Amino acid sequence: MCNSPTFHPANPSGVAMARKPDLVRLPAPPPGAVVQQASASNPNAGMREGDRISHVADAYSRGEFCMNAGKDDEAIAAFQEAVKIDPTFTDAWARLAALYEKKGDNKKAIDAFRRSKKVAKG
């Protein structure tokens, strides 16, 4: 698996240092609250905007890291995750187009390029 490290701000010497992610306990929803579960048809269900942005950024960063490490299949999976959450993410579509083209899958490359172009036009 291709995982990029999590970094915290640079220490006084200016060097960024890897750290383990903080664990957070979320409170239980109040009694009677309707909690919408994410599904294949609605992956963003129940996700707050800040969480959605964070998930997209994490997926995109993971894709960049994997792509630069030469792990194209894992990069594709990460960029697909990013565009599934945010179908308007032009850069992720462009990365997918480049990776599909590199793998020789011209049909998917053209589709991803067209989506990138369509989203960029607005």
C-alpha positions as CSV (number, residue, x, y, z in Angstrom):
1,M,0.0,0.0,0.0
2,C,1.2,3.5,-0.8
3,N,0.6,5.8,2.1
4,S,2.1,9.3,2.4
5,P,3.3,10.2,5.8
6,T,1.4,12.6,8.0
7,F,3.5,15.7,8.9
8,H,3.2,18.3,11.6
9,P,4.5,21.8,11.3
10,A,8.3,22.2,11.2
11,N,10.1,22.2,14.5
12,P,12.4,25.2,15.5
13,S,15.1,23.9,13.2
14,G,12.7,24.1,10.2
15,V,12.5,20.4,9.6
16,A,9.1,18.8,9.1
17,M,8.7,15.7,11.2
18,A,6.3,12.7,10.6
19,R,3.8,12.0,13.3
20,K,1.1,9.5,14.0
21,P,-2.4,10.8,13.4
22,D,-4.4,11.9,16.5
23,L,-7.2,9.6,17.4
24,V,-10.5,11.3,18.0
25,R,-13.6,9.9,19.7
26,L,-16.8,11.3,18.3
27,P,-19.8,11.6,20.6
28,A,-22.7,9.3,19.9
29,P,-25.6,11.0,18.0
30,P,-28.5,12.2,20.2
31,P,-31.4,9.8,20.7
32,G,-33.7,9.8,17.8
33,A,-31.2,11.4,15.4
34,V,-31.2,10.2,11.9
35,V,-27.7,9.4,10.8
36,Q,-27.4,9.0,7.0
37,Q,-24.9,6.3,6.1
38,A,-22.7,6.7,3.1
39,S,-23.4,4.3,0.2
40,A,-22.0,3.6,-3.2
41,S,-24.7,5.8,-4.7
42,N,-24.2,8.7,-2.2
43,P,-20.6,8.6,-0.8
44,N,-20.9,12.1,0.7
45,A,-24.0,11.3,2.8
46,G,-23.6,12.5,6.3
47,M,-20.3,14.1,5.6
48,R,-19.7,17.7,6.7
49,E,-18.2,20.1,4.2
50,G,-14.9,20.3,6.1
51,D,-14.7,16.6,6.3
52,R,-15.4,16.2,2.6
53,I,-12.7,18.7,1.7
54,S,-10.3,16.9,4.0
55,H,-11.1,13.5,2.5
56,V,-10.6,14.9,-1.0
57,A,-7.3,16.5,-0.1
58,D,-6.1,13.3,1.6
59,A,-7.0,11.2,-1.5
60,Y,-5.4,13.6,-3.9
61,S,-2.2,13.8,-1.8
62,R,-2.1,10.0,-1.6
63,G,-2.5,9.9,-5.4
64,E,0.3,12.3,-6.0
65,F,2.6,10.5,-3.6
66,C,1.8,7.1,-5.2
67,M,2.2,8.5,-8.7
68,N,5.6,9.9,-7.8
69,A,6.6,6.6,-6.3
70,G,5.7,4.8,-9.6
71,K,2.7,3.0,-8.0
72,D,0.3,3.9,-10.8
73,D,-2.5,1.5,-9.8
74,E,-2.6,2.8,-6.3
75,A,-2.4,6.4,-7.6
76,I,-5.4,5.7,-9.9
77,A,-7.4,4.3,-7.0
78,A,-6.6,7.4,-4.9
79,F,-7.6,9.9,-7.6
80,Q,-10.8,7.9,-8.3
81,E,-11.6,8.3,-4.6
82,A,-11.0,12.0,-4.9
83,V,-13.3,12.5,-7.9
84,K,-16.0,10.2,-6.4
85,I,-16.2,12.6,-3.4
86,D,-15.8,15.7,-5.6
87,P,-16.6,15.2,-9.2
88,T,-15.6,18.8,-10.0
89,F,-12.0,18.3,-9.0
90,T,-10.3,19.1,-12.3
91,D,-6.7,18.3,-11.2
92,A,-7.7,14.8,-10.1
93,W,-9.4,14.1,-13.4
94,A,-6.3,15.4,-15.2
95,R,-4.0,13.1,-13.2
96,L,-6.4,10.2,-14.0
97,A,-6.2,11.0,-17.7
98,A,-2.4,11.0,-17.6
99,L,-2.2,7.7,-15.7
100,Y,-4.7,5.9,-17.9
101,E,-2.8,7.1,-21.0
102,K,0.4,5.9,-19.4
103,K,-1.2,2.4,-18.9
104,G,-2.4,2.4,-22.5
105,D,-6.1,2.6,-21.6
106,N,-7.0,5.3,-24.1
107,K,-10.7,5.1,-23.7
108,K,-10.5,5.9,-19.9
109,A,-7.8,8.5,-20.6
110,I,-10.0,10.3,-23.1
111,D,-13.1,10.1,-20.8
112,A,-11.1,11.5,-17.8
113,F,-9.6,14.3,-20.0
114,R,-13.1,15.2,-21.2
115,R,-14.4,15.3,-17.7
116,S,-11.5,17.5,-16.6
117,K,-12.1,19.9,-19.5
118,K,-15.9,20.0,-19.0
119,V,-15.5,20.7,-15.3
120,A,-12.9,23.4,-16.0
121,K,-15.3,25.2,-18.4
122,G,-17.9,25.2,-15.7
